[in-house]
Amino acid sequence: MNANPRPLLVLLLAEDGIFEPSKIWSVLHRQRGEFDLVLLDRSGGATKTPKPMQEAAVKTVVVGPGGLGKAVNSLCAERQNGVLAFTSDRVCPTHEHWLKRLCEPLWTGKAEAAFGRQAPSPGGNHFFNHDLEVNYPADGDRADRSFFSMDNCAVTREALLKRPFPEVFTYDPAAVWLAANDVSPVYRPSAVVMRYTLLTLRGIYEESRGRGMDLSAAGSPSPSLARETVELLRGIWTDLVFAASIKKPQYAWYPPFRRFAMHFGHYQGAGKK
């Protein structure tokens, strides 16, 4: 039995070394004592975090290129917390009881994994906001489980010990881990984080490429160029219809570039063996 009933909150810091913690810390510091904090630095130690956050963390782990899953597995073996929860600097909790709401089904034994809602940031890109509303609905218990991610999820230590994360990952091993194992997640729309949606086309490309490389590392077959092209065209059509429905014709130029960055990045990343 795990000796520590508090969840271990793993906070993924910026990969580019630029991290603005003021918003997320304004929520987390009010819960000190309710969780143990670990900072996961993916920029080779370049990320600068404020002193109060460093002092609150029980540990700071510097992750080199890849190896994100390996770092999490090591933490799981080392720490005795019954639940590991994850979030990142790409999102910000909107409620001080966010972590409790996320972990509750795991504490009661109703599930081995849980993921919360990612809400669009005010003023964010219309197309990203639309995607978030579709993949992370505001009510009900149904969401697209393929979007289970380390931005807002929790897993029991027992489940991770039995089925560790794939070790060689550059972006986010959570979704691939879920797909590869017999784990049924529960969706927690009340555990809300705000996702920042104002990404550049280069940012979209890099994120999609990272996801593709993770799939490749997990042994997924190389993507089909024909299939990616069909998905690209289907996505462009969906976005154009959405632009018309919200009466924003000025956004009609954006979907092709956005979708191309997504699919080209995924194709390049997943083709790496």
PyMOL commands that set and color helices and strands:
alter all, ss='L'
color gray80, all
select helices_A, chain A and resi 22-31+51-56+68-78+98-107+126-135+145-147+157-162+174-180+201-217+225-245+249-251+254-270
alter helices_A, ss='H'
color red, helices_A
select strands_A, chain A and resi 8-12+36-41+57-62+83-88+91-93+113-120+152-156+185-195
alter strands_A, ss='S'
color yellow, strands_A
deselect
rebuild
show_as cartoon
